[in-house]
Amino acid sequence: MLLIVHTHLMMLDELSQGEEGTWTKRRGKRPPKPRARIAKSPLVQHNHTVQRRHVSFAMESTPAPATELPAVSKLTKHEHRIQRFQRMIQLPRSELDLQHAWGLYEKIEQYRLPIPTIMSFLEKYISAVELRYGVKPSGDSDDGLAGPAENALKVLDDLKLAITPASRFDQWRLCLLARALALRGDYEGATNAIDDAGKIELPFLFKAGIVSAYDMILTSLVRYEGNSRAMEFIGDHWETLSKYMRYKIYGPSTAPFKRVVDSLKATATRIAAEITEPSFFLEKEDWDKKRRENVGCFFIQALSNANFSTEGCEVYSRMQRLNLNVPRQFQFMLIRSLALRPATMHSAIDMYQSTHHTQDDLLYERLGVYLYARQGDVETFEGCFNRLKAMTSPIAEDIASLIHGYAMANDAQRAEETFEEFFPYGANGKRLNSPGIPHYAAVINAHARKEGNSQKEISFWLTDLAKADQVPNEYVFTIVLNAFAAAGDLDSTMNVLQEMRKAGIKPNVVTYTIVITLLAHRKDPLGAEAVFKRALKEGIVPDNRMIVALMNAHVEGGSWKGVIRAYDYIMAARVTALSLEVYNTLMKAYVLIGAPFTVVYNFFQKLERSKAKPDAYTYALLVQSACDAGLMSIAADIYYDLKESKKPGWNVDVNVFILTILMAGFLQHGDKVRAHGVYKEITELGINPSPITLRTILESYGHEMSKESMEIAEEFVKSLVEVPEEERTWKKPKYDSLSALQHLYGPVLAGWSRMDLPEDVERVIQDLQDSGEEPSIGNLTRLLDVYRRTFNIDAVMEIWPKIQELGVKITSREWMLPQDGPPDSTRGIRGNVLCVPLSIYIDALSAAGLHSEIAKIWKDLRSRGFSFDSHNWNHLSVAMVRAGEVERAFEVVERVIIPYQELSITYRRKRDSNPSSPLLSDVVKESQEEDEEDEVPSVPALRGHTRRGIAKQTASKTEGLDVFKEDSDHSDDPAYHLHILHQISPSWSVWMAHKATISILLMALNRLREGKLMRAIGATTEHYDEDEPRKAREVLQRIYEKYPKTVQLVLDLDDDQRQMLTTDKYNELYNLT
């Protein structure tokens, strides 16, 4: 309040000095015009309404209150203009029409407007121009902002003589001048203006305009000259900029100043985070050592805040080599950032252990509690906490870290006991020592991380939180949400989102990234895009991690076009510097599409030479690619080289994932001896086998297709399950929709199913249920398949409703639909979840002659919004033949399968290297606006033996192609080879008429040629129809006329088969008598 009063007094003092209270633009000599008679408007009164805004340079969050205006009937034309001008100044800058605003100003500038009015107008006018400054114009196009900047500069130049030098108004004018010059690209002039403004003696909090001007200069430099030039400016002016960015701001009265400082920090941080070669600035010869140290520390701070801790480590290492001092506060900042990600936790520990400290180093022990708690290392974080407790009373942060440590160690009981120890109930029933949000979040997280339903415990602690007069904030909800998502519990995750909304808390970018990550692990790119779109509708600004999570959803779902588009968007938009996660996600796409090992290895070599150094996940992908290509010796060499020559500073760790991939590779190639050696190494290294590791071993028994091997596999599973839950070393994989037990029982179910033994499949499913697990769609699909292959149609029809019910449950996620979205939108989450069981069900029904049931189930699933894949349509075509509907069978291929196949070919060739959004659905929308076809459905990412076969086929196709050579013109485009591969990969053959389908159609065509109609399976005994030859010819004629492309496919197969087979064999296969 004192600041506001002081501001008013200064401005009133200035306005009382002669003619400076009002200002008339200087013109050439000519007879003066008679002055218009106008009502005494608030614009010409020297009241405090406008001046109150000067504390923050008229920032929009403190708009001037509306002033009572004269009755409209009493206003003259000039008064109307002034009234409109007043209302215009009060508009938010986003609603200001620049052309209209300037036109209105020109009409009333002759009326000797007060200086505060003119300055307020210029503040709003320049702010509106800056708001439109975010997008860099393409090429040499004019973005229309040069004119407004010149307009403002003209007025500011005229105001120079009307304002007292070195006054508060002069500082305001100079700040506006600097911003306008920056808009024009005159950085020298802008810098001189802001330097002059800084020389005016005013209290520090009165310098918000200077901060805004620096912010605009940096923004303009980035726009026209790039991040490197902007970073150089930061270094050159570090002494001044650091004063503002490091200033501690407290209290509501300083909110306007804090707002502009936060904006400057965000701009500078973004610039530093996007610099690809920070070492250039660390070695800049025209900067002294102190300046280079300051800039280096700022790089560490910016990269840590932007979650680029790996890059921050490189800056830190480089500064050490250059003998540049890094204060401990920046080392600790970097350690905390590294500890946020499991992949970089070991780097955080290495840096922590190498940090200089004394015996009784309180801050060091405090960081140790935080660090080892995040790792769940109970013994170590308890030791740090006890040493800290011996030095001083633990603060709230220490206690929260301690509870969180027990949560990460999956010990909810210890977490509760610790909470009760420090925050017991008092005599009045209230918690003592004032537990805060972080403490409740930690104990809630402990329960949320437990396997099984923990809703009751979470509800208890949320209630306890409310009794402690605490309100759950986004941090608490995000903790719970992340725990449920990591457990793969989609239902609970969705419930948390709904509870957030009920509590009036809007999900943020972190919340949406968690949900998209979960959907990615469920191989649901459509659902991920729906969530991303909703986030945009709610005003969320996606960060790098959110876009990478979307990109990974496309990778997992086999939506290669979506992967490329998301990558191109990151490259074009430069949301931030390219991180290791971007490259790892792209490399994962290469592996899952079945790229040849040489392509993956070349990608890996480029990554090795880049700034983003490989980590354990990168090496795991490389080993996987070698195993897929059958290059087991190379895969083993990669692992052992990695193990023996760990390079300092690299984020590489031998882990269970790499070893599991290597073991699976040996098992898949029949080398059980070496596979056993890898498993032995897993145990010798003290690494607990994951459910994926154990599943890999069990799958090897299942592939032997013998009853003895399956009995051994079952006994192995039982021995694992009999271990008490608290003693089990194998835990459910993070984000997995399947439980650990489902991973163990899955291979056993698959093995019995392949052997056509339904009783054994039923028994294993019952064992799974007895263990407290509900069968998944995958489990029930195996049972459905074994019923089909043993021709038990009654059992097939009995189990299908259970499968459909599960599919409906999984896909009924109405929360994803925008509030104004259509209620009949397609199911965003895994709309293809029933594709596999549906194909099995159609085949079983048609073979049993239940043709009408097929039409019913197809119509029902379509009405519910489920999608159908190529296999479904192929099975439907075959079912039509079995139903005697030959024409409809040809129609399915002609109208659906072939158009999708043709569309996928043209669709894959397109690539927009500068997309406006990362969403693949936006491509579809643009295509529909251009009257193009609908989007072709994606192809699932390849798994297991399918991917290995595809890799070999693709390798033969790419051998010798120039685009895959090192000297290719696209060698600087990491996604280019993926763009080529997704056009030539054999995996795209799934969107085509299958050979089995064409074979059935050939049988039908041959029968029609003989003058016979197809009889439906299950139809009554045939009766003679003398018109049958004529009807057959008519059907044949219609097929030739209406479905020429399908007929050509059938005739091509006919020619091939007649050349390959003997006449008797051909007649036997294709039903000729």
N, C-alpha and C positions, 0 to 999 in steps of 0.2 A: 504493500500500500504506500509506503514511504517513497518507493521508486516512482509510482504513478504521480503522486503529489509533486515530487521534485521535477518530474518531466513537465507537468503542467506549468509550474512556476517558470521554468526556463523558457518554455514556448510563449507564454504570455508576456514575459519580459522582452522577448525578441519581437513579438508582434506589435508591442507598444512603441517600437523605435521607428519614428517617422512614417515613411510610406511603405515599409517592408511588410506591413500587414496585408496589403493587397498588391497586385502586380498587373501591369498592363504591358502586353507585348509591344516592343519598340517597332515602329513602322517608319516609312519615309515621310518627308514633310508633305502634308496635305491638310486641307481644312478639317478640323475635328468634327466628327459626327455628333449629333445631339444624343445624349445619354438616355437610354431607355428607362422608363419608369417601371420598376418592378416591385413586387411585394417583398417584404423583408424575409428572405428565405433563410433557413438554417445554414445554408451554404455560405452566407456572407456574415454570419454571426461568429464572433470569436468565442464560442463556447467550447466545452471540453469533450463533446461527443466524438468528433473526429480525432481530437488530440489523444484521447485515451488509447487509441490504437497505435500510437507512435512508439510505445514501449517495445513492441515486437515488430516495428515497421509494418504495421497494418496486416498482420498475419490473419488468415481467414478464420481461425478457430475462435477469435474474439470479435465478431462482427459488431458494428455500431448499431445500437438499437434504433428502431424506426422512430422518426420524429413526426409529430402530428402535423399534417399538411393543411394549407388553406382549402376551403371548399373549391371544387373544380370550377364551379360557375363563376368564381371571382378571379380566376387566373387568366393572365394574358398569354399570348402565344409564346413570348419569351419565358414567362414563368413556367409554362408547361414544359419547355425544354429543360429548364433547370431542375424541375421535379423529376423528369425522366433521367437526367444525369445523376441525380442523387440516388435514385433507385438502382441505377446501373452500378454505381460504386459499391453498393451493398450486395451485389450478386456474388456468388462463389466464382472463382476464376475459371472453373471448368465450364461455366455457362455464359461466359463473356464472349460476345461476338466482336472480334477485333475490328473489323471494318465498320460496323455500326457504332462501336464505342468511339472510334477516332472521328467519325463523321459528326457525331453529336458533340464531341469536345470542340471541334472546329467552329460549330455554330454558336457556342456560348462563350468562347474564350475572350471575346471582346468585352465581356461584362465585368472586368476587373475582379476575377475570382480570387479568393484568399489563397495564400501560399499553401496552407495545410490541405485545402481542397484539391489543388493541382497536384501536390505531392502524393496524396492518397490515390488520386486517379492514376498517376504514373506507376505507383506501387502495384495497383491491381492490374494495370495494362501490361507491365513487364512480366508480372507473375503469370498472367494468362499466356503470354508468348513463350515463357519458359516451360509451361505445361505441355505445349505443343512441340517441344524441342526434343522429345525423347527418341524419336525415330530418325535415324540418319537418312537423308535423301539419297535415292539411288542415282548413280552416275552423276551427270551434270545438271540434273533436274533441280528446279527452284522450288523450295518447300514453302515459299510465300511468307517467310519470317523476316526477311531482310527489310522489307518496307516498314513493318511495325517498329523494328529496332531503330531505323532512321528517324521515324516520327518521334520516338521518345528522346533520342539524342538531340533533336532540334529544340524541343521544349526545354530540356535540361541545360542546353547551352544558353538559351535566353534567360533562364532563371539565375544564372551565375551572378549577374550584376544586381539581382534583386534580393540576394540573401547575404547576411553578414558573414564574412569569412571566419573560419574556425569556430562556427557556432554549431549547435545541435542540428539545425536545418542544413547547414553546409555538409555536415557528415552524412546526413541522409541523402542529400543530392549526390555526393561523391559515390556513395554505395550504389545508388540507382544508375549513375553514369558507368560505373565499372561493370555492372550486370548487362547494361545495354551494349557496351563495347564488346563484352565477351560474346554476346549473341551475334554480333557482327563478325567475330573472329579476330578482333584487334586486342590480342593478349597483352602487348606491351602497354597500350593505352589503359586497359583495364587494370593492369598491375600498378601502374603509376597512380591511377585514381584511388585504388584501395590503399596504397601506401600513404597518400595524402590524408585519406579518411582516418587511418590509424594514428596519425600524428595529432589529431584533435583530442585534447584532454577531456575525457568523459569517463564516468564509472564503467567498470568492465562489463557489467550486464547491459549497458546501453550500446554494446557493439554487435548486436544481433545482425545488423545490416552488413557489417564487414564479413561475418561468417557466411551469410547468404551469398555475398559477392564471390568469395573464394569458392564456394560450392558451384556457382555458375561457371566460373573460369575453368574449373576441373572438368565439369560436364562438357563444356564446349571443346576443350582440348581433346577429350576422348572422342568426341563426335567427328572432329575434322582432322586430328593429327595422331590419334591412337593412344593406347594406354601407356606406352613407353614415354611419350612426350609428357603426358599428365603426371607420371611418376617422377619424371625429372623435375617438374615444377614443384611437386611436393617436397622433394629433397632440397631444391634451391631455397624454398621458403619454409623450411622445417621449423626454425625457431619461432616463427609467428604461428604457423598452423598447429604446432604441438601445444601451444598455450591454450588453444580453444578445445582441441580434441582430448586433452588430458585434464581439463578443468572439471572439478567435482561440483555438480549442480544438485541442490536440494531445495525442497519446498515448492508449494503450488505457485507462488508468485513468480518463480523463475521458469515456469513451464514454456512460455514462448521462446525464451533463449535456449532452453534445453532442446526444444524441437528442431531449431535450425542447426544446433551443434550435432545432434544425432543424425541429421541429414548429411552434414559434411562428413561425419565419421563413416557413414554407410557408403558414400561416394568414394572416399579415399580407400576404404577397405576393399570395395569391389575392384578398384583399379589395381591395387596391389595383388589381389588374389588372381587376377587375370593375366598378370605378367608371366610369360613363359620362361624368361631367363633372368631371375633376380640377381644372379652373380655379376651381371653387367654393372649393376648399381653398387654392388659391394666392392668393385674394383675400379670405380670411376676416379680417374686421376685428378680431376679438378675439384674433388671434394676432399676435405681433410678427414682424418681418421674418425674424429668424433661424429661427424655428419654421417659417415658410412655406417658407423655403429648404430646410430639412431634410426637410420633408414632400414638397416638389417633387422633391428628389433621390431620395427613397425611391420616388416614383411612377416615375421614370425607371428606377431599378434593378429594380423589380417588373415593369414592362412589358417591359423588356429580357429579363429572365429568363423571362417568359411568352411570349416570341417575338412581342410586340406592339410591334415597334420603330417602326412608323408612328405609333401612338398616343404612344409615348415621345417622338418628334420633336415632336409637337404640344405636349406638356408643356414640352419644352425651349424651343420657340419662344415659348410663353406666358410662361415665366419670364424670357426675355430682354426681352420687351416690358414686363414689370413690374419690370425692373431687379433681379431676384433672381439672386444669384450661383449659378452651377453649376460646382463644382470640376471640373477637367479629368478626374479619374478617372471621373466620371459621363458626361462627354462621350465619353470613350474606350469606356466600357462600351456606350453607345448606338451608337457607330460599329461596334463589333464585332457587335452584334446586327443592325444594318441590313445588314451585309455577309453575313449568313447566307443571304439570299434574293436571287436575281438581280433580282427586281422592285424591290428597294430599294437595290441596290448603288450606283446613281448618287447617291442621297441620302446614303449613307455617304461617298462620295468628296467630295461638296459640303461636308459638315460637316467632314470631315478637312482639306480644303484651307482652310477658313475658320477653323480652330482656331489660336489664337495659339501661336507656338513661336519658339524662338531658333535660331541657326545650328547649334549643336551640341546639339540636343535629342535625346537618346538614346531616350526613350520615344516621341517623335513618329515617329522613323525606324523604330522597332520596329513600331509600329502600321502604318506605311506598308508595310512588308514583308508583314505579315499581310493588309492590305486589298487591295493590288494583286496579291498572289499568288492570292487567291481569285478575282480577275477574270481571271487569266491574262495580265496586262499585263507581259510579260517585261522590256521596257526600263525601265519605272518601278520594278518591285519589285527589279530588279538594282541600280538607282541607289540606292534606299533602303538595300539591304543593304550596298553598298560604303561608303556614308557611315557607316552604323552600325559596320561593320568597322574603319573608320579611327579611330573613337572608343574601341572596346572589343572584346574578343573576343566573337564571337556566342555566345549561349546556346543551349540545346537548342531552345527555341521558335523562335528565328530560323532555325535550320537546317531545322527541320521545315517552316516557312512557305516557305522557299526551294525545297525539294524539291516541296512541294505546288503552288507556282506553276508549275513546269515541267509538273506533272501536268495542271493546269487548262489549260495551253497545248497540251496533247496532244503533249508532247515527252518520251516515256518515256526516250529515250536520255540527254537532259540530266539527267533526274531521277536515273537510275542513276549517271551520272558524278559528280553532286554528292554523292550518298550515298557513293560510293567515295572521293571527295576528303576528306570529313570523317571517314569511318569505314573506313579501309583495314584490310586484314588485317595482323596482327602476325606475328612469327616463329613463334609457337605456333599459328598458324592461326585465332586468334580476332580478332574485330573490335576495333580500338582506339577509344578515346574513348567507349566505352559507348553505342552507339546505343539509343534507346528505342522504345517502341511507336509514338509519333507519327511517327518517321522511317521506320520500316518501313511504317506505314499509308500514308504519302505516296507512297512508291515503288511500293507495291502498287496504290494508286489510279491511278498513272500507267499501269500496264499494264492494269488493269481497264477504263480508259476507252477503250482502243484498239478500233477496229472489228476484227471477226474474233475468232478463238479465241486467248485469251491465258492459257489455263489453265496452260500449261507455265511461263511466266514467273512467274505468281502462285505456283505450287507451289514454284518455286525460292526465292522470297523468303520464303515461309512456312517453308521448311526452314532458310534462313539465319537467320531470326528465332529458331527453336528452338535453333540452334547457339550463338546469342548469349545463351542461358539466359533467353530471354524467352518468355512464354506468350501466345499470341493471346488478346486479351480481346474484349469485346463491341464496343469501339471499332474494332478492326481488322476484325472481321467485318462491322460496319455499313458501313464505308468500302467494302469489296469488294461487299457486297450492293447498296449504293446505286449504285455504278458500273455493275454488271450490269443493275440495274433501269432506270437512265437510258438504257442502251443497248438496252432492250427485250428483253434476253436472259432469258426466263423460265426456261429450263432451268438456266442457270448460277445464277440467283437461287435456285432451289429447291435446287440442290446446296449452295450456301453455307449455307442454313438447316439442311440435314441435317448439314453439318460442324459447325455451331454446337452442335447437340444432341449430336453425338458427343463434342465437346470439353467437354460439361457446362455450356455457357453457354446460358442461357435467352434467347430473343428478348425484347426489351423493346418499349415503346410506339413507339419510333422505328423499330425493325425492322419491326414490323407495319404501320406507316403507309407505309413504303416499298413493301411488298408490295401493300397495298391500292391505292396510287397507280398501281402498274404495272398491276394488274388493271383499274383504272378506264380507263386509256388503251387497254386491250384490250376495252373495252365489255363487261365481265363483272361485273354487280352481284351475281349469285349467288355467284361465286367470292369477291368482296370480302366479302360477308356471312359466308361460310363461314370466311374468315380472321379476321374480326372476332369471330366466335363462339369460335373456338379461342383467340384472345387472351384473351377473358373467362374461358374455362375454365382458363387458365394463370395467372389472377390479375392480368392486366394491367388497369390503370385507364386507360381511354381519355381522351386529352386532346382539346382542341378540334381540333387538326390531324388527328387520327385520325378523328374523326367527320366532319369536312369532306371528308376523302379518301373516306370511305364515301358521303357525300352526292354527291360528284362521280362516283363509280362508277354511281350510279343515274341521274345526268344523262346520262352517256355511253351507258348502256344503255337509255335511254328509259323507265326505271322511275319515272314521275312520282310515283306514290304513295310510293315509297321516298324520293324527294327531299323531299317535303313532310313525311314522318314524321321524317326526320333533322333537318330544319330545326326542326320543332316540338319535338323533343327538346332541341336546343340552346337554344331559347328557354325551355322549361319548366325544364330542369335547370340552366340558367345555369352550364354547365361553366366558362365564362369569358366575358368581354365579347365581344359580337359583333364579329368582325373583318371586314376587307375581303374576305378569302377567302370568308367565308360569303355575303356579298352578291354577289360576283362569280360564285360557283357558282350561286346562285339566278337571277341575270341570264342566265347561260349556259343554264339550263333554259328560260327564257322564249324565248330565241333558237332553241334546238333544237326546241322544241315547235311553232315556227312562229307565235309570238304576233305580233299586229299591231304595227307600229312605234310607234304611239301608246302602247301599253301598255309597251313596252320603254323608250320615251323618258320616260314618267312615272316609271317605276322609277328611271331614271338621274337624274332631277331630284331625287327624294327622297334618293338616295345623295349627290348633290352637297351637299345641305343637311345631311347627317348628319356624324357624327364621322369615319366611315370614308370618306376622300376617294378619288375614282376614281383609278385608275392606268392604265398603257398598256393592260393587258388589258381593263379596263372600257370604254375608248374603242374598242378593237378589236371588242368585242361590239356596241356601239352602231352602228358602221359596218357590221358584218355584217347587223344587223337592217334598216338602211336599204337596203342592197343587195338583201336578200331581198324587200323590199317594192317594189323597182324605183325607189326614190327616190334615184337616183344623184347628182343635184345636191345633195341634203341630205347624202349620204354624203361627197361631196367637200368640202362646206362644213365638216363636222365635222372632217375631217382638216386642212384648211388653217387653220381657227381654232385647232386644237390646236397646230399647228406654229408659228403666228405669235404666240400669246399664252400661252406656257407660264407657268403661275402658280408663283411661288416656293413651295417646300415641298410641292408636289404630286408624287406619284409617277407622273409622266407622261413618257414618252419616245417619240419617233417611232421605230418599229421596223419590222422587215421584215414582221411579222404584219399590222399595219394596212395597209401598202402592198400586200401580197399580196391581202388581202381586197378592197381597192379596185380593184386591177387585174383580179381575177377577176370582180368585178361588172361592169366595163366590157366585158370579153370576153363574158360571158354575155348581155349586152344588145346585142352586136354592134358595140360602139363600140371598134374596134381602134386608132383614132388616139389616143384618150384613154388607153387601156390601155398603148399604147407610151410615152406621156408619163409614166405612173406608173413603168414599168420604168426609163425613163431617169433618173427622180428617184432611184430605188433606187441606181443606180450612182453618180450624182453625190453622194449623201450618204455614199458609201463603205460602204454596207451590202451585205454579201455575200448574194446570193439563196440562199434555202434550197431544199431539194429540193421543198418544197411550192410555192414560187414557180415553179420550173421546170416542175413538173407541171401547174400551172395554165395555163402557156403552151402546153404540149404538148396539153392537153385541148382547147384551142381549135382546133388542127389536126384532132384526131380528130372533132370535131363537124361538120366540113365534109363528111365522107363522100365524099372524093375520093382517088383513088390518088396524085395529085400532092401533095396536102397531107400524106398519110401518109408519103410518101417524104421530104418536107422534115423532118417530125418525126423520122424515123429518123436522118437525117443530123445533126440537131441533137443527138440523144442520143449518137451516136457521137463527135461532136466533144467532148462533155463527158466521156465515158468515156475517151477517149484521153489526157486530161490525167493526168500521173502522180499517184498517190494523195497524195503529200506536198504537191502544189501545188494540190489541189482546194480551192476556197473553200466548196463546198457539203458539208455534213455531215449525217449522219442525225439527224432530229428526236429530241429527248429522249423517252424512254419508248416510242418507236414500235416496234411489232413488225415493221415492214417496214424493209428497208435503204434507203439512199439510192438505190441502183440500181433497186430494185423500184419506188420512187416514180417514177423516170424512165421505166422501161419499161412501167409499168402503163397509161398513156394510149395508148401505141402498140399494145399488145395489145388494148385495148378497141376502138380504132378499126378494126383489121383484123377483129376478131370481128364487129363490127356490119355490116361489109361482106360477111360470109359468105365469107371467104377463109381456110380452115383452113391452107393451106400457108404463108401469111405469118405466121399466129399461131404455127405450129410453128417457123418460122425465128427469130422474135423470142425465143421461149422458149429456143431453142438458144443464141442470142447472150447471153442472160442467164446461162445455165449456163456458157458459155465465159468469162464475166466473174467466175466464182467464186461465183455466187449460186444457191441452190436455189429452184426455183419455189414460190410460196406457194399456199395453197388458192385465193386469188382468181385467180392466173394460170391454174391448172389448170381452174378453173371456167369461165373464158372459153373455154378450148380445148374443154371439154366442151360448152359451149353451141353453139359453132360446128359441132361434129360433129353435135349434135342437129338443128340447123337445116339442115344439108346431108344429113341422113338417113343418116349413117354409123354405124350401130348397132354395128358391130364395133369401131370406134375408141372409141365411147362406153363399151362394156363393158371395153375394155382400159385406159382411163384412170381409171375409177371406183375400182378398188382402191387406186390411188395417192392419190386424194383422201381416201378413207376412212382409209387408213393415217396420213395427216397429221392428220386430225381426231382419231383415237384418240391420237396422240402429244400433241397440244395439250391434250387433256382428261384425260389419265391423270395426275392429280395426287393420288395417294393421301395425300400428306403433309397435305392439308387436313382429312382426316377426323379427328375426335377419337379418341383412343386407345381409348375405349370405344364408339365409334360403330359403326353397322352397316356391314359391308363392301359392301353393295349400295346405299349411298346414291347419289343422283343425282349426275351429274358436276357439280361445283361450278363448274369453270372453263369458260365458254363451251360449255355443253351444246348450244347452238343453232348451233354453228359449221358444221354440215353442212346446215343448213336450205335454203340457196339451191341448192347443187349437188344436193341430194336431189330438190327439185322438178323440176329439169331432167332428172335421171336417170329419175324416174318417168314423166315425159312421153315421153321417148325410148323407154323400154321398152314402155309401153302402146301407143304409136303403131306399134311394131314387132310387137305381138302377143305379147310375152314377159311375160304376165300373172303367171305363177308366180314369176318373178324379183322382181317387186314385193313379193309377200308375204314372200319370203325376206329381202330387204334390210330391209324394215320391221321384221320380227321381230328381225333381228340388231341393228339400231341401238337398238331399244327395250331389248333385253336388256343392251346395253352402257351404258345410262343416258342416251342422247342424248334431247334434247327435240325436239318438232315444233311448228312454228308454223302460223298460219292458212293460209299458202300450201301447206304440205305436205298439210294435210287437204283443202283444195280440190282439189289435184291428185290426191289419192287417190280422192276422189269421182268425178272425171272418169275416172280409170283404171278404176274399178269399172263405169262405164257401157260403156267400151270393151271390158271383159272380159265384157259381157253380164250383169253382176250389178247390175241396176237397183235392186233392193230394198236391197242393201248400200250403194249410192251414196246413196240417200235416208237411210239409217240414219246414215251419216257426218255428214251435215248436221244431222239431227235430234238425234243423241245427243252430238255433239261441238261442232260449230261454233256452232249456235244457243245451247246452254247457256253456252258461253264468252262469247258476245256479251251474253247477258242478265246473266251474272255480272259482266262488266266494267262494265255500267251501274250496278248496285247497289253494286258494289265501289268505284267512283269517287266515289260520293256521300258515303261515310263519311269522317270526319276526326276523329281523336282529337287534340285540341289539347294534351293533357298526356300523351304516351306514356311508358310505363315504360322503354322502350329505343328506340334509333334503328333497330333491325332490323326490316325489313319481314317477315322470316320469322316473327317473334314474333306479328305480326298473323294470319298464316296459322295458327299454332299455337293462338292464342286462338279463331279461327273454328272450327277443327276440334274444339276442346273444347266449342264450342257447337253442334256438329253442323251447321256450315255447309259450303258447298262449298269445294273446293280453290281455291288462289290462281289467278287468271287470269294467264297469261303476260304479260310486259311487251311493249311495242311499241318497236322500235328507235328511237333518236333520229333525227330527220330530217336528211338530208344534201342538199346541192346543190339541184338543180332541184325535187326533191320538197318540200323545206322552203319554197322560194319559192312554189310553188303552194299549199301548205297555208296559208302566211301570208296570201295573198290571200283564200282561202276563209274563214279564221277572221276576218279583218277584216270581211268582209261579215256574218258571223254576230254579231259583237260590236257592230256599229255601232248606237248608240242604247241599248245596255243600261245600266241604271243602275249596275250593279256596277262598270263601268269608268270611272265619272265620279269626279272628284277629291273630291267631297263624300260619297263612299260611307262607310257606317258602318264599313267594314273598311279604311279608308285607312291605318291604323297596322299592318296585317298585310301585309308584303311578299309572303307566299306565297299570299294569298287568291286573287288573280287566276290564279295557276298552278293552284290547286285548281279554279277554274271552267273554265279553258281545257282542262284535261286531260279534262273531261267533254264539252265541245262541239267539241273539235278534230277535224277530218275524219280525222286520222291514225288515230283509233280504228276507222275503217271497215275496217281490215285484219282485225279479228276479226269477220268476217261471211262469209256465203256470197257469193262473187264473182259478178258478172254472168255471166261465162263459164261458171261452174259451173251456175248456174240455167238458162242457155240450153241446156246439154247435157242437163240433167234435163228441160227442156221438150220437147226432141226425143224423149227416151225416153218421156215421158208421152204424146205425140201418137202415137207408134208403138204403144203399148199400147192406146190408144183405138181404133186401127184394127184391133185384134185380132192384132197382130204382136209377137212377142218380139224383144228385142234380140239381135243376133248378135255374138259376140265377134270383134274384129279378129284376123285370122289364122286364123279357124276354117275348116274344110273347106267345100266347096260346100254351099249350102243344099239341104235336101231337104224335100219337102212333108210336113206333119204336120197331119192333119185335126183334131187336138185343140188346135192352136195358138191359135185364137180363144178357146177356153174357158180355156186356161192363161193367156193374156194378160189376160183379164178377172179371173181369180183374183189374179194379181199386182197388177193395178191396184186391186182391192178392198183387198188387204192394205196397199198403200201408202197409200191414203186413210185407213184405220183406224189404222195404226201411226205414220204420220209426218205428222200434220195441219199442223204449223207449216211444214214444208218444202214440202208441197203448196200451202199458201197463198202462199208466196213464188213458186212456179212459176206459179200462177194469176194473181198480180198482174203478173208479167212478161208473161204471155200477153195479159192485157187491154191492157197498155201497147203491146205490139208490134202487136197487131191494129189499134189506133187509129192508130198512127204509120205503118204500112207498108201497101202495097197487098197484095191477096190473093196475087198471084203472087210478090211479094218475100217475103212471110211464108212461103209454102210452100217457096220456095227456101232460105230460111235455116233453117227448122225441120223440114226433111226430110219434108214431106207430099207425097204423090203424088196 
